[in-house]
Each structure stands twice: as structure tokens, then as C-alpha cells.
Amino acid sequence: MNARKVPRSSVPFFVIALILTLLLAACVPVAAPAAEAPAAAPAAAEATTAPEPEPTAVPEAEDGGTLTFATDSPWGTYSPFRPTYQYGYSSNFPAMLTHSRLFDLDRDNVPHPNLALEWDVSDDATTYTFKLRQDAKWHDGEPVTARDVEATVKFILTQATNINPQRWISSLKGGQAFYDGESDELPGVQIPDDFTVIFELEKPIVGWHLSATTDLQILPAHIFANVAPEDIVEHHAPAWYTPELNIGSGPFKFVRAERDQFIELVRNDDYYGGAPKVERIIFKNFGAADTQFIALQKGELDVWKVPQDFYEQALGLDNVDVELVNRNYIRVFLIHYESDKLSDKRVRQALAYAIDREGICESLYSGLCQPYNSYMEMRPWLAPDLNQYEYNPEKAQELLDAAIADGTWDPNNELTVNWYYSDALHQDIMAAIQQNLAAVGVKTQLQFLEGTSVSAAAANCEYDLMYQGWGFSFPEDYNSFFTDADRCTSPWGDEEARALFNQTAATVDEGERRAIHNQIQTRLNDELPMMPFLQFTGPLAISKRVGGFDEDAQWNQYYPWNNGFANIVNWSVSE
């Protein structure tokens, strides 16, 4: 086994995790497509079968085989339309295999060429220039040009498509007017020749290309010139399943998909990065986690994001290796710091000291997490020398006693702790937190929230502590959240912090920008307007018959909006 012991010490996204969890739980196991796809789920799972079409013809090649993934999408669907996550993260993964982006990011957010071989950012971070490769072709043989990039941007900026790419609408010169239908012109996109694309922004935004263009699957202009918006706005619309509308330029070609069942891709032998070794990729909806585990055990599933409660069982399988992915994604507590109960930062700090986060990770999470102490979940940007708030109930009691003496904390207070994860594990976590806080005299009322009540409570400050997922892909993504969001959806209202965040967006030099982010992290680490809680390690089970699935590919299983595909042509399957 390749699993490693995790050290005891050393991510509107707030409700998506809950919604996807609930929807996934409603999925039923299904049959895979014919050919080399996995067998159907066990009869006990009451599988719903699909028609078994004839295998798709594939050119003969030296390598071959079928690689099978489980789809987490509640619809088992496929979407080439980004940047949007309204249909679920996992629908992005297949599209990133069939479609290309200007460039891709590795697990450290370092950009690597894809359709663009070169790019340049102006000194004032308002102009981004991309030079495209000239050997890329669409799956139907047509050449990929800068006009395709322009058409893609205009397509996603068409309001009727319901894609709503905020990074483009608000940033691109003329983007808002185009989106609102006030203008047919889009001056923020310039095409000086067939293989050059220039994006101009309304104001300086450092790193804009990292958070915007890597979310942009380039679409073929000659196909989408006649596609009506209503063909893509719903997940059952034709564009999701019609091969002609899913022509891309990536290493794999879309073959077909059945809603709630499977997606089938076949290799692109004319891919500009070289023909992949794997002949076919299947994304199958195996149903709930227990039937997914059975499929893994039987060798029907090749790569699986292992749920925490199946981690120990996966370690016991002889046919897989379990790799551990150091995820950036974290969990935090938003704190209603403006309330009388929690306005004193000493009380907020006392809460951090009072909770045994290491103990929770070891006893409840199989060691697959560790305490985390910054809002910045991008580990390469983590500030040094932050207060670690190690478990210290004596320190917590000391801080509370000082606040009592100053009249800023009443020991009769009761804190409302909200969370929205419905699994039994989180019930245990909340119970452990309640017990830890009770040990220092802090009374709590645990309140599980469902559906729209989550966003309503967050918007109206109807909580003392709100436990939630937290995840941004890039340092500058925090700017709008901390500075532009209305209270109570924003966890901070400090003007100095606002100024520092705004400064990072216009600071081109990375060293200077890191220094500002370090300053902000140190400030929030002391003030705790939100309480960072845990950072996770993601177990990934990989069949021993799979080769070439490197660290970036493993990372992508947890971050399907980054690349992880630079090595895709070297993925292999032994039959």
C-alpha cells in the first residue's frame, strides 16, 4: 500500500457540498455501457438497467483498455460549459478530457501550456496576451484558432445561456454591457491574427488569467454559431448528450452519455499532445458509496475518491493502492463577531484553544485531517509563524475569565452552533466540539440546518458559530469575499484589512503580494473574525492495473477545475 500516516499536527459554495451529498444519496446504481465497461452493480442494490448499445469503433493501436471512474454528479451527466459549477463539480472532469483550455494548472497552481504556448501579462495587470499553437484540431478535423476563443467568451457571456461567468462579466472590458445586452461589441477581446488572443480588463487584476482562463473550455465556433441558449441551460438539454455539440480538441472524444447512468469517451488519436495509451474512459454512476466500494473491490472501478468511512476498508484491498492527496480544502467556523457574545477577540480565541482538533482528527477522521489556522487554504501561500491554537483548555479558561472580569463575556451565554453536513460523522464531530466547549464552561446549542435555511441563516447572522466548507482556488479570490460581500455573508468588516486585500489585486510582484497576504493572514489569525478549523487529506484508491496516474492526476480527482491532465497520454490500463 502507498497510504501514508497523516501527521498528528503540523474549502454560494457553502451549500453546494450539502446539496450534492443529498442528491448523490438519491442516485441508484446503474448498468454500464457495453464493450469494455464494468459489469452491472450487484442485484441487491436494485440496479436500474440501461440499453446496451454496440461498442463504438476505435482505431487499432498498440495500447488500449478501458479506464473506469465513478461519477459523483447527481445526474451522471457531462458538461463542456464552464466557468460554471451549477451542475456539479464532477461534470467538469469528463469535459476537461474532451476539451482544451488556453493553459492548465498543476497541483501547485503553476501554469503549463495547452492551446496557448506563450502568454504575457502587462506590467499593470490589465492586458493578457496569449499566443496559440497552430497544430491543434477539433475532433472533426477543423483547425483551432483565436476565433474559437473569441466565440467561446461571447457564448458564455450571453445571458440566456445561464452560465454567469462572474470573473469575465465584471472584469473584462465591456463584459457587463455585453452580458446585459446593451452592446454587441466586446472590446475586452481582441484578435489581431488567427493565433493571438488579447484580453483587456477594466482595472488591474493580478492573477486574473489563473482564475478565469483555466475555467474556460474552448468551444468550436463553427459548431456553436447556431446553438440556441435553451439547448444548454438545463442539464437534460440536447447539448449535454449530443455528440455533435460536444466536439472538442482534447485527448478524448465524447461518444455518448445516459442521464444518471454513464458517460463514454474514446481516445483522440490526432491529439496534438500525442495519442493517449488508454483506448476508452467510462464514467459510471455506481450509486451510493457502499456499492462503489463493492465495484472497487470487484475490479469494476479503477479510480475512486475514498470516503473517510471506507478508508480503512480500502487499505485492506489487495487490488488497489491507496494514495493520500494533500487537499487545500478546509472547514471553518464563521463567527458572528459583531454580537455581544463574541465581540471580544479573547472569547473567540478561547473557543479556538478549547477545541481538541487533533483529537477529532485522530479519533473521528482516521487521521485524514489536521488543524488549520488560516483562511488561506492554498498551502503554498500559507503565512509562516501563525498562532497554531493548539488544544489548551487552561489557556481558554484564562481568556474567558479575563473577559468575564471586563464584562465582555457572560458565563450564562449559550452559543448557537450551526452546521449542514447530514452524515453521522459530523454529528459526532459536533458532539465532540460541544463537549470540549462545555469543559471550559461554554454552553452550546447544536442546530443542524437543511436546504435554504443554510443560506438564510448565513445571510441574516442567525448563528454564533457556522460550520462550513471553505474553498477558493487562488489567493486573489478572497478579495471580493472579504471586501465586497454584504454582512453577514462576509466574515470581516475591518477597513484596514479591506485596504490590504484590495492592494493585493493590484500588486504585480509576487514577492510583494505574498508579503501582503502574510500580513492579512497574521491579522485575521489574531482577530479570528472566522475560525479556521481543519484541513483534509483525501484518500484515493487506484487499481493496480492503472499506470501513469501521477500526482497531478491524483490531485485533479479532488480539484476537477484544475488540470491534472498534462500526463494523460501516459495513463495506461493493463487488462
MODAMO-V733717 format. One record per residue. RES is the residue in one letter. OMEGA is omega in degrees with one decimal (999 if undefined). Layout:
RES|OMEGA ; RES|OMEGA
//
This chain:
M|178.6 ; N|179.3 ; A|-179.6 ; R|177.9 ; K|179.3 ; V|179.5 ; P|178.3 ; R|179.2 ; S|171.2 ; S|999 ; V|999 ; P|-179.7 ; F|-176.4 ; F|-175.9 ; V|-177.1 ; I|-177.3 ; A|178.9 ; L|-176.9 ; I|-179.4 ; L|179.7 ; T|-178.2 ; L|-179.8 ; L|180.0 ; L|-179.3 ; A|-178.8 ; A|-177.5 ; C|176.4 ; V|178.1 ; P|-176.0 ; V|176.4 ; A|178.3 ; A|173.0 ; P|-178.2 ; A|-179.0 ; A|-170.5 ; E|179.4 ; A|-178.5 ; P|178.1 ; A|-178.6 ; A|178.8 ; A|-179.2 ; P|-177.0 ; A|-178.5 ; A|-179.1 ; A|178.9 ; E|-175.7 ; A|172.4 ; T|-172.8 ; T|178.3 ; A|175.6 ; P|-177.6 ; E|-178.0 ; P|178.2 ; E|178.1 ; P|176.9 ; T|-179.8 ; A|-179.8 ; V|178.7 ; P|178.4 ; E|179.3 ; A|-178.3 ; E|-179.9 ; D|179.8 ; G|179.5 ; G|-179.9 ; T|177.4 ; L|-173.8 ; T|175.3 ; F|169.3 ; A|176.3 ; T|178.4 ; D|-178.2 ; S|-179.9 ; P|178.9 ; W|-173.9 ; G|-171.6 ; T|-173.6 ; Y|177.5 ; S|174.2 ; P|-170.2 ; F|177.2 ; R|8.6 ; P|173.5 ; T|178.1 ; Y|-173.7 ; Q|179.9 ; Y|178.4 ; G|-176.0 ; Y|-170.5 ; S|175.4 ; S|177.1 ; N|-172.2 ; F|178.1 ; P|-178.2 ; A|179.1 ; M|174.3 ; L|-177.5 ; T|-177.1 ; H|-177.8 ; S|175.4 ; R|178.2 ; L|171.6 ; F|-177.9 ; D|-180.0 ; L|173.8 ; D|-174.4 ; R|176.0 ; D|-178.3 ; N|174.1 ; V|-177.7 ; P|177.4 ; H|-177.3 ; P|169.6 ; N|173.3 ; L|176.4 ; A|177.4 ; L|179.0 ; E|173.5 ; W|-176.1 ; D|177.3 ; V|-179.5 ; S|-177.4 ; D|-179.4 ; D|176.2 ; A|175.4 ; T|-176.8 ; T|-178.9 ; Y|-175.4 ; T|-179.4 ; F|174.0 ; K|-174.2 ; L|171.6 ; R|-175.2 ; Q|-178.4 ; D|-179.2 ; A|178.8 ; K|171.9 ; W|-178.0 ; H|175.9 ; D|175.1 ; G|178.8 ; E|-179.9 ; P|174.3 ; V|-178.7 ; T|178.8 ; A|178.8 ; R|176.3 ; D|178.0 ; V|178.8 ; E|-179.2 ; A|178.7 ; T|-179.8 ; V|179.4 ; K|-179.2 ; F|-178.5 ; I|177.3 ; L|174.2 ; T|-170.3 ; Q|-175.8 ; A|178.3 ; T|178.2 ; N|177.8 ; I|172.3 ; N|-178.6 ; P|-171.6 ; Q|-179.3 ; R|178.8 ; W|-177.0 ; I|-173.3 ; S|-172.5 ; S|-173.8 ; L|178.7 ; K|-177.8 ; G|-175.7 ; G|-178.5 ; Q|-180.0 ; A|178.0 ; F|-179.1 ; Y|-179.7 ; D|179.8 ; G|-179.5 ; E|-178.8 ; S|173.3 ; D|-178.6 ; E|177.2 ; L|-174.8 ; P|-179.8 ; G|176.2 ; V|-179.7 ; Q|-178.3 ; I|-179.2 ; P|175.4 ; D|-172.6 ; D|-174.7 ; F|176.2 ; T|177.1 ; V|178.2 ; I|174.4 ; F|176.4 ; E|-176.3 ; L|178.7 ; E|-179.3 ; K|-179.7 ; P|173.0 ; I|179.3 ; V|177.7 ; G|-179.1 ; W|-177.7 ; H|-179.6 ; L|-177.0 ; S|-176.8 ; A|-171.7 ; T|175.9 ; T|174.3 ; D|-171.0 ; L|171.4 ; Q|-177.8 ; I|-178.3 ; L|-179.7 ; P|-178.2 ; A|-176.4 ; H|176.3 ; I|-171.3 ; F|176.8 ; A|-176.1 ; N|179.3 ; V|179.0 ; A|180.0 ; P|-177.9 ; E|177.6 ; D|-179.3 ; I|-170.8 ; V|177.3 ; E|-174.8 ; H|175.4 ; H|-176.1 ; A|-173.4 ; P|-173.9 ; A|-178.6 ; W|-171.9 ; Y|-176.4 ; T|-177.4 ; P|-178.2 ; E|-179.7 ; L|179.3 ; N|175.4 ; I|178.3 ; G|177.4 ; S|-175.4 ; G|-174.1 ; P|177.9 ; F|179.9 ; K|173.8 ; F|176.6 ; V|-178.4 ; R|176.2 ; A|174.2 ; E|-178.0 ; R|178.9 ; D|-173.4 ; Q|-175.7 ; F|170.7 ; I|179.3 ; E|176.8 ; L|176.8 ; V|-172.5 ; R|176.8 ; N|-178.0 ; D|179.9 ; D|-179.3 ; Y|-176.7 ; Y|177.8 ; G|-177.6 ; G|-178.4 ; A|177.1 ; P|175.7 ; K|-178.3 ; V|-177.8 ; E|-171.2 ; R|174.0 ; I|178.2 ; I|169.0 ; F|-173.9 ; K|172.8 ; N|179.9 ; F|-177.2 ; G|-175.2 ; A|-173.7 ; A|-178.1 ; D|177.8 ; T|172.5 ; Q|179.1 ; F|178.1 ; I|178.6 ; A|177.0 ; L|-178.8 ; Q|-178.0 ; K|-179.9 ; G|179.4 ; E|-178.6 ; L|-172.1 ; D|-178.3 ; V|-174.1 ; W|169.4 ; K|-170.7 ; V|173.4 ; P|-175.8 ; Q|-175.3 ; D|173.6 ; F|-174.4 ; Y|-177.6 ; E|179.2 ; Q|179.3 ; A|178.5 ; L|-178.0 ; G|-179.3 ; L|-179.4 ; D|-173.3 ; N|-179.4 ; V|165.8 ; D|178.5 ; V|178.1 ; E|179.0 ; L|-178.0 ; V|177.8 ; N|-176.2 ; R|172.4 ; N|-174.1 ; Y|-177.5 ; I|170.5 ; R|-176.7 ; V|166.6 ; F|165.5 ; L|-177.7 ; I|175.5 ; H|-171.1 ; Y|179.6 ; E|-179.4 ; S|178.5 ; D|-177.5 ; K|-168.3 ; L|-178.8 ; S|179.2 ; D|-176.7 ; K|178.1 ; R|177.2 ; V|178.2 ; R|177.4 ; Q|179.2 ; A|178.4 ; L|-179.6 ; A|179.1 ; Y|-171.7 ; A|-174.8 ; I|-178.8 ; D|-175.9 ; R|176.8 ; E|179.8 ; G|177.3 ; I|-179.9 ; C|-176.9 ; E|-172.6 ; S|-174.3 ; L|-173.3 ; Y|179.6 ; S|-179.2 ; G|-175.1 ; L|173.7 ; C|177.0 ; Q|178.3 ; P|179.7 ; Y|-167.4 ; N|176.3 ; S|171.4 ; Y|-175.5 ; M|-176.0 ; E|175.3 ; M|-172.6 ; R|178.5 ; P|-179.3 ; W|-178.4 ; L|-178.7 ; A|177.2 ; P|169.6 ; D|174.2 ; L|173.6 ; N|-175.3 ; Q|-179.5 ; Y|177.7 ; E|-176.0 ; Y|-175.0 ; N|-177.8 ; P|177.9 ; E|176.9 ; K|178.6 ; A|-179.9 ; Q|178.1 ; E|179.4 ; L|178.8 ; L|178.9 ; D|178.5 ; A|179.1 ; A|176.3 ; I|-179.9 ; A|-179.7 ; D|177.7 ; G|-179.0 ; T|176.4 ; W|177.4 ; D|-178.4 ; P|176.0 ; N|178.2 ; N|172.1 ; E|-178.4 ; L|174.8 ; T|-179.6 ; V|-178.7 ; N|170.5 ; W|-174.7 ; Y|175.8 ; Y|-167.0 ; S|-174.2 ; D|-178.9 ; A|179.3 ; L|-177.9 ; H|171.3 ; Q|178.3 ; D|178.6 ; I|179.8 ; M|178.3 ; A|178.4 ; A|178.1 ; I|178.8 ; Q|179.7 ; Q|178.2 ; N|-178.5 ; L|177.9 ; A|-179.1 ; A|176.6 ; V|173.8 ; G|179.6 ; V|179.7 ; K|-179.7 ; T|171.2 ; Q|-179.5 ; L|-176.6 ; Q|176.6 ; F|-179.1 ; L|178.7 ; E|170.3 ; G|-175.4 ; T|179.0 ; S|179.0 ; V|-178.4 ; S|178.9 ; A|179.3 ; A|179.9 ; A|-177.5 ; A|-174.5 ; N|-178.7 ; C|-179.3 ; E|179.6 ; Y|165.9 ; D|174.3 ; L|178.9 ; M|-179.5 ; Y|-175.3 ; Q|172.4 ; G|-174.6 ; W|179.6 ; G|170.8 ; F|-175.2 ; S|-172.8 ; F|-177.7 ; P|-176.4 ; E|177.8 ; D|179.8 ; Y|-172.9 ; N|-176.0 ; S|-177.9 ; F|-177.8 ; F|-172.6 ; T|-172.8 ; D|-176.1 ; A|178.0 ; D|170.2 ; R|18.2 ; C|-179.7 ; T|176.0 ; S|-178.8 ; P|-177.2 ; W|179.8 ; G|-176.7 ; D|-175.5 ; E|179.0 ; E|176.6 ; A|177.4 ; R|-179.9 ; A|-179.9 ; L|177.6 ; F|179.8 ; N|179.0 ; Q|-179.0 ; T|-176.6 ; A|-178.0 ; A|-179.8 ; T|-173.6 ; V|-177.6 ; D|-174.4 ; E|178.8 ; G|178.2 ; E|-179.5 ; R|176.8 ; R|-179.3 ; A|178.8 ; I|178.2 ; H|176.5 ; N|178.8 ; Q|179.2 ; I|-179.7 ; Q|179.1 ; T|-179.0 ; R|-179.2 ; L|176.1 ; N|177.7 ; D|-175.5 ; E|-179.2 ; L|170.4 ; P|168.7 ; M|-177.5 ; M|174.1 ; P|-171.1 ; F|-174.9 ; L|171.8 ; Q|-167.0 ; F|169.2 ; T|-176.1 ; G|175.5 ; P|-179.9 ; L|177.7 ; A|-178.2 ; I|178.8 ; S|179.8 ; K|176.2 ; R|-179.3 ; V|177.8 ; G|173.8 ; G|-177.9 ; F|-169.0 ; D|-174.6 ; E|177.7 ; D|177.6 ; A|177.3 ; Q|179.0 ; W|-175.9 ; N|178.2 ; Q|177.2 ; Y|179.2 ; Y|-174.1 ; P|175.9 ; W|169.0 ; N|-174.5 ; N|-174.1 ; G|-171.7 ; F|-179.6 ; A|-177.4 ; N|-171.2 ; I|-178.3 ; V|179.9 ; N|172.6 ; W|-179.5 ; S|178.6 ; V|175.0 ; S|-176.4 ; E|999
//
